[in-house]
Structures are given as structure tokens and as C-alpha cells.
Amino acid sequence: MEEKKYTMAELLAEEDERLKREAEKREQEKLLEIERKKEEKILLAKQKEEEKERKHQEWLAEKERRANTFEDRNIECKKCGKEFLFSAGEQKFYKERGFFAPSMCKDCRASVKTINNFRKFEG
């Protein structure tokens, strides 16, 4: 069997080709790593968004639950300063009709109503 003899130029060219293939392989590996990191970031962002949405839904459910839970509470009248009871039943009634919580006690509301009615008939 005859052994092939290589010239120095052929050996250098072969070595250059091998180094070129290795460099291309490393470049491909870098590109794959960059792509993998991109996909990982996208996945993390999607998971964060899903977690944010889940927490928002939990918050809405808790808000709804609290909105439908009524307890007696005391409110200070803005006109006379006395505290008055805003009962759970009254709160439910106000909520069902879309009214705001009263800011004045019943006596002050009645006096304001009387004054307003008197002004209608006078004017």
C-alpha cells in the first residue's frame, strides 16, 4: 500500500479547513444559546403575565366577595357631627340601587329635604 505524502501547503490548508469548521460549529452553538435564552425570556415574561392575571382575578373575586358582605358600621354626620348607624340591611339596599353611602344622619337629611322642598314652593 502506498502512503500518500502531503505537502506543507496541503497540511496547512487541511488545518485551516478544520479550524474553520470548528469556528462555524462554535458560532452555531452561540446562536443556539442566544435563541434558547430568548425563548427562556419569553417564557418567563409569559409566566409573569399569567401570574399577574391570576392575582388580578383573585383580587377581583375578593373585592366582589367583600362588596357583598355587609356589616353594621358607624358614620359621622358631616352636618351635625353625631355618629349614626349605617346597618348591613341599609348598605345592601343602597348598593342594590347604586346609591352612595349617606354622609348625613336621618335627622339632617330630613331637615335638608324640608328646606329644599320649601324653596321649591317659594320660588
Secondary structure as a PSIPRED ss2 file (coil, helix, strand):
# PSIPRED VFORMAT (PSIPRED V4.0)

   1 M C   1.000  0.000  0.000
   2 E C   1.000  0.000  0.000
   3 E C   1.000  0.000  0.000
   4 K C   1.000  0.000  0.000
   5 K C   1.000  0.000  0.000
   6 Y C   1.000  0.000  0.000
   7 T C   1.000  0.000  0.000
   8 M H   0.000  1.000  0.000
   9 A H   0.000  1.000  0.000
  10 E H   0.000  1.000  0.000
  11 L H   0.000  1.000  0.000
  12 L H   0.000  1.000  0.000
  13 A H   0.000  1.000  0.000
  14 E H   0.000  1.000  0.000
  15 E H   0.000  1.000  0.000
  16 D H   0.000  1.000  0.000
  17 E H   0.000  1.000  0.000
  18 R H   0.000  1.000  0.000
  19 L H   0.000  1.000  0.000
  20 K H   0.000  1.000  0.000
  21 R H   0.000  1.000  0.000
  22 E H   0.000  1.000  0.000
  23 A H   0.000  1.000  0.000
  24 E H   0.000  1.000  0.000
  25 K H   0.000  1.000  0.000
  26 R H   0.000  1.000  0.000
  27 E H   0.000  1.000  0.000
  28 Q H   0.000  1.000  0.000
  29 E H   0.000  1.000  0.000
  30 K H   0.000  1.000  0.000
  31 L H   0.000  1.000  0.000
  32 L H   0.000  1.000  0.000
  33 E H   0.000  1.000  0.000
  34 I H   0.000  1.000  0.000
  35 E H   0.000  1.000  0.000
  36 R H   0.000  1.000  0.000
  37 K H   0.000  1.000  0.000
  38 K H   0.000  1.000  0.000
  39 E H   0.000  1.000  0.000
  40 E H   0.000  1.000  0.000
  41 K H   0.000  1.000  0.000
  42 I H   0.000  1.000  0.000
  43 L H   0.000  1.000  0.000
  44 L H   0.000  1.000  0.000
  45 A H   0.000  1.000  0.000
  46 K H   0.000  1.000  0.000
  47 Q H   0.000  1.000  0.000
  48 K H   0.000  1.000  0.000
  49 E H   0.000  1.000  0.000
  50 E H   0.000  1.000  0.000
  51 E H   0.000  1.000  0.000
  52 K H   0.000  1.000  0.000
  53 E H   0.000  1.000  0.000
  54 R H   0.000  1.000  0.000
  55 K H   0.000  1.000  0.000
  56 H H   0.000  1.000  0.000
  57 Q H   0.000  1.000  0.000
  58 E H   0.000  1.000  0.000
  59 W H   0.000  1.000  0.000
  60 L H   0.000  1.000  0.000
  61 A H   0.000  1.000  0.000
  62 E H   0.000  1.000  0.000
  63 K H   0.000  1.000  0.000
  64 E H   0.000  1.000  0.000
  65 R H   0.000  1.000  0.000
  66 R H   0.000  1.000  0.000
  67 A H   0.000  1.000  0.000
  68 N C   1.000  0.000  0.000
  69 T C   1.000  0.000  0.000
  70 F C   1.000  0.000  0.000
  71 E C   1.000  0.000  0.000
  72 D C   1.000  0.000  0.000
  73 R E   0.000  0.000  1.000
  74 N E   0.000  0.000  1.000
  75 I E   0.000  0.000  1.000
  76 E E   0.000  0.000  1.000
  77 C C   1.000  0.000  0.000
  78 K C   1.000  0.000  0.000
  79 K C   1.000  0.000  0.000
  80 C C   1.000  0.000  0.000
  81 G C   1.000  0.000  0.000
  82 K C   1.000  0.000  0.000
  83 E E   0.000  0.000  1.000
  84 F E   0.000  0.000  1.000
  85 L E   0.000  0.000  1.000
  86 F E   0.000  0.000  1.000
  87 S C   1.000  0.000  0.000
  88 A H   0.000  1.000  0.000
  89 G H   0.000  1.000  0.000
  90 E H   0.000  1.000  0.000
  91 Q H   0.000  1.000  0.000
  92 K H   0.000  1.000  0.000
  93 F H   0.000  1.000  0.000
  94 Y H   0.000  1.000  0.000
  95 K H   0.000  1.000  0.000
  96 E H   0.000  1.000  0.000
  97 R H   0.000  1.000  0.000
  98 G C   1.000  0.000  0.000
  99 F C   1.000  0.000  0.000
 100 F C   1.000  0.000  0.000
 101 A C   1.000  0.000  0.000
 102 P C   1.000  0.000  0.000
 103 S C   1.000  0.000  0.000
 104 M C   1.000  0.000  0.000
 105 C C   1.000  0.000  0.000
 106 K H   0.000  1.000  0.000
 107 D H   0.000  1.000  0.000
 108 C H   0.000  1.000  0.000
 109 R H   0.000  1.000  0.000
 110 A H   0.000  1.000  0.000
 111 S H   0.000  1.000  0.000
 112 V H   0.000  1.000  0.000
 113 K H   0.000  1.000  0.000
 114 T H   0.000  1.000  0.000
 115 I H   0.000  1.000  0.000
 116 N H   0.000  1.000  0.000
 117 N H   0.000  1.000  0.000
 118 F H   0.000  1.000  0.000
 119 R H   0.000  1.000  0.000
 120 K H   0.000  1.000  0.000
 121 F H   0.000  1.000  0.000
 122 E H   0.000  1.000  0.000
 123 G C   1.000  0.000  0.000
